[in-house]
Amino acid sequence: MITPQKSIQYDRYEFKKWEHHNAETIVEMPVSLTVNGEVWLTFMCTPVNLEAMAVGFLYNEGILERMDEVADARVCEHGDNVDVWLNRKVEQPKSWRRTSGCSGGLTAVETLARVDVSLDRNQPIFKPEVIGNLVERLFESQELYRETGGVHTSALSDGEKIVFSAEDIGRHNTLDKIAGLCVMNDVFPKTRILMSTGRISSEMLQKAARLGAPILISRTSPSSLSIEMADLYGITLIGYARRNRFNVYANGQRVGLS
């Protein structure tokens, strides 16, 4: 059985002496995605929630909308491939764009043009303190991170509680896993706030827009293109978020910014 962490040994030099340590590290491995019997691409990812990652990736790419379009989604016995069978024929995108994600994420070149989202820029509205509380809950959900470090966590909240969370060595994979959990469980909260420990680049903003999340929060920075896209889609984009402070880069009216 493939696990998301692996036992390792390392040596530390500190205060003029060496110490030997046993520890756990996060697993990174190639996992291919096969759609209707055809290999589409290979993820570099952490082997947990792989079915959700595959379904969520196809959702985020606009290939499917609902779980009833999926006849089967399963990980092969060796754990290095996810087979997704759809109830209809589907063509693999003709070209993929390598994104700025960890381990080199991929998205279809034409996907951005397919994301047709225009969110109400004035709803929902939260007090700034709510954002800090949600960030704390994101950090509390980092189970793998506490064991191994070196892993990103993303979470979907309904404004009060964490609905789904996902961890992976690739930050873009965490949002695919979140989308997949929503599709597979048919749970799309009325209010959707996405949070991530990873930086917000264009493909991360694109995935948030596809999920219809009006607020996207990161513990680190957004890119220039993600800020432009957030303004275009009407998404409140928040970075460097901690319990008592955060930066607003777009559509701050939802969190009390005049």
N, C-alpha and C positions, 0 to 999 in steps of 0.2 A: 504494500500500500504506500502510495506517495503522500508524504506529509508536507505541510507548508514550512516546516522548520527542520534544520539538520544540526546534529551535534558536531561541534568543532573543538579544536584546541588552539590556543595561541599563547604567545609569550609577551609580557608587558615589561617595559623598562621604565621605572619610576623611582625617583629619589635615590639614584645611583645603585639600584639593584634590580635584578630580574625576578619575575614571578611567572609561574606557569598556571594557565587557567583553562577550565572546561566551560563551554558556553553553547548557546544555540544561535544559529544564523538563519536568515530568511532564505528560502529556496527560490531560485530563478531557473526556469526551464522553458524550452520551446514546446508549445502546444499548438497543433495545427487545427484549423477549422475546415470541416468538410460539409458542404451544403449539397444535398441531393446527390451524394456520391462523388462530388467534384471538390478537390482541395482548392480552397480560396486563398488562404494566407496562413502565416504562422505568428502566433502571439509569443512574446517573451513575457512570462507571467509567473505568478505564484499559484501553485495548484490547489486552490480552494474556490468553491463556487464556480467551477468551470462551465457548467451548463448555463448558469445565469449570465456569465460573461459572454458566452457565445450568442445566446438569445438577445441579450442587451445590446451587443455590438450590431446585430442585424436590425434591431429596432432603431438604434441611433443612426444607422446608415439608411434608414427609410425602406428597408427590405420587407419588414413585416410590421404589423400594427397590434395584433392580438395573439394570444396564445393558441386560439383555436385554428390559427394558420399553421401551427407546428404539429406534425404527425408524431414526431419523436425527437428528443434531444438527449444524448447520452455520451458519457465519456468512455472511450475504449478501455479494455482491461489493462493496458499498459500505462494508461493515464496521459498519453502524449498526443491525443487527438479527441476532438469533440465532434460527433456526428450529429448534424441537424437535418432532419427530413421535413420538408414543407409539403403542404397539401396541393401544391401547384408548382409549375415550372418557374424558374427564376434565372435570369442571366447574371453572371458575375460581372461587376463593374469592369469596364475596359481598362481602366488605369487607376492606380492607387497613389496617394500622396503620402510620403513619409513625413510625419508630423514631428513636433518638437518634444514629444513625450519621452519619458524615461524608456530606455531600450528601443526607441524608435517606433512610435505608434504609427498606425496606418489609417487612412480614411479615403473614401472615394473622392476623386478630384471634384466631381460635380455635386457632392453632398451639400456643400454650403448653399448652393443655389436652390436646393430642394427644401431647406428648412424655412418654412413659411410661418413665422411666429411674430405676433405683435401683442405684447402683454399690456394690460391696463397699468399705466405708469403710476397710478395713485393708490393701487390696492395690491396686496394687503398692507396695513400700517402697523408697525410695532414700535414700542419704546426701545431706545438704545440698550437698555438693560437686558431685554429679551435676547438680543444678539449675543451678548456676553455669556448668558446662561446656556445658550445653545452651543457655543464654542466649548464651554466646559464639558458638556455632555459628549461632544465629539471626541475630546481628549480622553474621557472616561471609557469610551467604546474601543480604544486602541488595544485590544487584547494581544494580538501578535506583536505589536510594537513593544509592549512591555516585556515580552519574552525574548525578542530577537533584535529589536531596533531595525533600521534600514528598510522600513516599509511604510507605504502611504495608507491613509484611512480616509474614506469619504462616508458621508451619512446623509440620509434624507429625513427631514423633520416635517411635521405638520404644524409647526409653530409652538408646540407644547412638549412633544416627546420625540425620541428617535424612532422612526418607522422601520428603516433598514440601514444597516451599515455594512461596509465591505472593505477588505484590506488586500493590498497587492503591492508588489515591488514597483509596478507601473501606475502612476496616478491616473492616467486615462483609463486603464483597466478597471479601476475602482468605480468609475462612473458607468462603465458598461455593465458591471456587476449589479450596481444599484438599479439601472434600467431593467435588467433582466429579472431581478427579484420583483420589481413592480409588475412586469408583464406576466411572469409565471404565476404570481399569486393574485393577479387581477386587483392590485391595490394601488390606486393613484389618488392620494389624499387631495382634498379640495385645495388646501394650501400646501405648497411644496417649496421647502427651503433646502437647498443643497449646500453642504459644507465639505471642505476638503483640506487636508494637510499639505497638498501639493500646490505649486504655483498655477495660476490661471492663464493658460495660453489659449489660442484661438480654438483649438479642438475641444478644450474643456468647456469653453463658453458655448460652443456649438452643441455639445451634448446636453448642457443645462437647458438651452433653448428648446431642443428637441423634446425634453422631458416636461417642458412648460413650467419651469421653476422661475418665479419672478425675483428670487433673491439667491445669490451665489456668494458664498463666504469662503475665504481661504486664510490660512494662518501665515501665508507668505504673499508674494507680489503677483499682480496681473501684468500681462504684456500690453504693449500699445494697441495691438490689433484686437485683443480681447476687450479693451475699454471701448474701442470704436464699435465693436459688435454689440456690447452690452447697451450702449446708447441706441443703436439701431433697433434692437429687439425690445427695449424697455425693461431690461434686467437691472436690478440693483446689484452692483458689483462692489464687494467689500474685501479688503485685503489686510494683512498684518493684524488679524483679529486675535485678541486676547480677552480675558474676562472683563477688563475695565477700559479697553481702548480698541479702536479699529479705524481704518481709513476707508472712506467712501469715494469711489472713482466714477460712479455713474448712478443716476436716479436715486439720490439720497432722500427724496421726499418720503419714501416708505419707512424710514427710520428716524423721522423727525427733523431732517435737515431742511431748512427753509429754501 
